[in-house]
Amino acid sequence: MAIEERLYFDPVTGRGVAFSLPGCVAEHGKLGLTAIGETHEAAQALYAQAVAALDLAAGCEGEPLPQR
């Protein structure tokens, strides 16, 4: 999904999304990610793209996020 959406972290450009804790997906339904961009706004845009791609892959596109 990250490769298809071109979200992966590129060490050459220093931009992209780094996913963490993938082992928690199966057991807890959670994972982590860090979005890195040239600006705060660019990082926020990458984060939003990653969340949208994950929602689409999980089949919950458009559903509201649970409240903490």
GROMACS elastic network, one bead per residue, 0.5 to 0.9 nm:
[ bonds ]
;  ai    aj funct       b0    kb
    1     4     6  0.50760   500
    1     5     6  0.60413   500
    1     6     6  0.82717   500
    1     7     6  0.82718   500
    1    53     6  0.73298   500
    1    54     6  0.78393   500
    1    57     6  0.77110   500
    2     5     6  0.52533   500
    2     6     6  0.58020   500
    2     8     6  0.52653   500
    2     9     6  0.89882   500
    2    17     6  0.80560   500
    2    19     6  0.89068   500
    2    50     6  0.77491   500
    2    53     6  0.81826   500
    2    54     6  0.89639   500
    3     7     6  0.62403   500
    3     8     6  0.59322   500
    4     7     6  0.78220   500
    5     8     6  0.81024   500
    5    49     6  0.84260   500
    5    50     6  0.82676   500
    5    53     6  0.74380   500
    6     9     6  0.86894   500
    6    16     6  0.81387   500
    7    10     6  0.86658   500
    7    15     6  0.87891   500
    7    16     6  0.54030   500
    7    17     6  0.54986   500
    7    18     6  0.84035   500
    7    35     6  0.88911   500
    7    46     6  0.71742   500
    7    49     6  0.78734   500
    7    50     6  0.68426   500
    8    15     6  0.82787   500
    8    16     6  0.52036   500
    8    17     6  0.50368   500
    8    18     6  0.63547   500
    8    19     6  0.81866   500
    9    12     6  0.89415   500
    9    13     6  0.84567   500
    9    14     6  0.70166   500
    9    15     6  0.56323   500
    9    18     6  0.54783   500
    9    19     6  0.87168   500
    9    35     6  0.82788   500
    9    36     6  0.77949   500
   10    13     6  0.56138   500
   10    14     6  0.56467   500
   10    15     6  0.56369   500
   10    16     6  0.59702   500
   10    17     6  0.83941   500
   11    15     6  0.71108   500
   11    16     6  0.86182   500
   12    15     6  0.81131   500
   13    16     6  0.84326   500
   14    36     6  0.73181   500
   14    37     6  0.74458   500
   14    38     6  0.81206   500
   15    35     6  0.77538   500
   15    36     6  0.51295   500
   15    38     6  0.70085   500
   15    43     6  0.83063   500
   16    34     6  0.83546   500
   16    35     6  0.58836   500
   16    36     6  0.53574   500
   16    37     6  0.65315   500
   16    43     6  0.79791   500
   16    46     6  0.68643   500
   16    47     6  0.89699   500
   17    33     6  0.65376   500
   17    34     6  0.55947   500
   17    36     6  0.61551   500
   17    37     6  0.87152   500
   17    43     6  0.86027   500
   17    46     6  0.69443   500
   17    47     6  0.73923   500
   17    50     6  0.75299   500
   18    32     6  0.84068   500
   18    33     6  0.55130   500
   18    34     6  0.51930   500
   18    35     6  0.64745   500
   18    36     6  0.79602   500
   19    22     6  0.71654   500
   19    31     6  0.73452   500
   19    32     6  0.57305   500
   19    34     6  0.64729   500
   19    35     6  0.86904   500
   20    23     6  0.85443   500
   20    31     6  0.61878   500
   20    33     6  0.55928   500
   20    34     6  0.79157   500
   21    24     6  0.56544   500
   21    25     6  0.76584   500
   21    30     6  0.78561   500
   21    31     6  0.51707   500
   21    32     6  0.57782   500
   21    33     6  0.83869   500
   22    25     6  0.56301   500
   22    26     6  0.82060   500
   22    30     6  0.77909   500
   22    31     6  0.54951   500
   22    32     6  0.74992   500
   23    26     6  0.65110   500
   23    27     6  0.74379   500
   23    28     6  0.87828   500
   23    30     6  0.86607   500
   23    31     6  0.77730   500
   24    27     6  0.53389   500
   24    28     6  0.53151   500
   24    29     6  0.63116   500
   24    30     6  0.55401   500
   24    31     6  0.59966   500
   25    28     6  0.55325   500
   25    31     6  0.57771   500
   26    29     6  0.57626   500
   26    30     6  0.79887   500
   27    30     6  0.81322   500
   28    31     6  0.85451   500
   33    47     6  0.81419   500
   33    50     6  0.85675   500
   34    43     6  0.86878   500
   34    47     6  0.76170   500
   35    42     6  0.87035   500
   35    43     6  0.52239   500
   35    44     6  0.71964   500
   35    45     6  0.85915   500
   35    46     6  0.59348   500
   35    47     6  0.54343   500
   35    50     6  0.84733   500
   36    39     6  0.82891   500
   36    40     6  0.83572   500
   36    42     6  0.77574   500
   36    43     6  0.50461   500
   36    44     6  0.84940   500
   36    46     6  0.75774   500
   36    47     6  0.85087   500
   37    40     6  0.67303   500
   37    41     6  0.77694   500
   37    44     6  0.80485   500
   37    45     6  0.86180   500
   37    46     6  0.74576   500
   38    41     6  0.82970   500
   38    42     6  0.62108   500
   38    43     6  0.71837   500
   39    42     6  0.50904   500
   39    43     6  0.62956   500
   39    44     6  0.86243   500
   40    43     6  0.51712   500
   40    44     6  0.62134   500
   40    45     6  0.86880   500
   41    44     6  0.50172   500
   41    45     6  0.61941   500
   41    46     6  0.86970   500
   42    45     6  0.50653   500
   42    46     6  0.62798   500
   42    47     6  0.86192   500
   43    46     6  0.50985   500
   43    47     6  0.61456   500
   43    48     6  0.86437   500
   44    48     6  0.61775   500
   44    49     6  0.86270   500
   45    48     6  0.50994   500
   45    49     6  0.62010   500
   45    50     6  0.86192   500
   46    49     6  0.50500   500
   46    50     6  0.61313   500
   46    51     6  0.86512   500
   47    50     6  0.50935   500
   47    51     6  0.62022   500
   47    52     6  0.85933   500
   48    51     6  0.51702   500
   48    52     6  0.61273   500
   48    53     6  0.85691   500
   49    52     6  0.51446   500
   49    53     6  0.61058   500
   49    54     6  0.85828   500
   50    53     6  0.51045   500
   50    54     6  0.60996   500
   50    55     6  0.85210   500
   51    54     6  0.51081   500
   51    55     6  0.60518   500
   51    56     6  0.85556   500
   52    55     6  0.50822   500
   52    56     6  0.61574   500
   52    57     6  0.86081   500
   52    61     6  0.70159   500
   52    62     6  0.84481   500
   53    56     6  0.51099   500
   53    57     6  0.61364   500
   53    58     6  0.85662   500
   53    61     6  0.85125   500
   54    57     6  0.50416   500
   54    58     6  0.60491   500
   54    59     6  0.84851   500
   54    60     6  0.86023   500
   54    61     6  0.84240   500
   55    58     6  0.50938   500
   55    59     6  0.60218   500
   55    60     6  0.50763   500
   55    62     6  0.76805   500
   55    63     6  0.83203   500
   56    59     6  0.50896   500
   56    60     6  0.61142   500
   56    62     6  0.85409   500
   57    60     6  0.78471   500
   57    61     6  0.82380   500
   58    61     6  0.76864   500
   60    63     6  0.57030   500
   60    64     6  0.88867   500
   61    64     6  0.87812   500
   64    67     6  0.88361   500
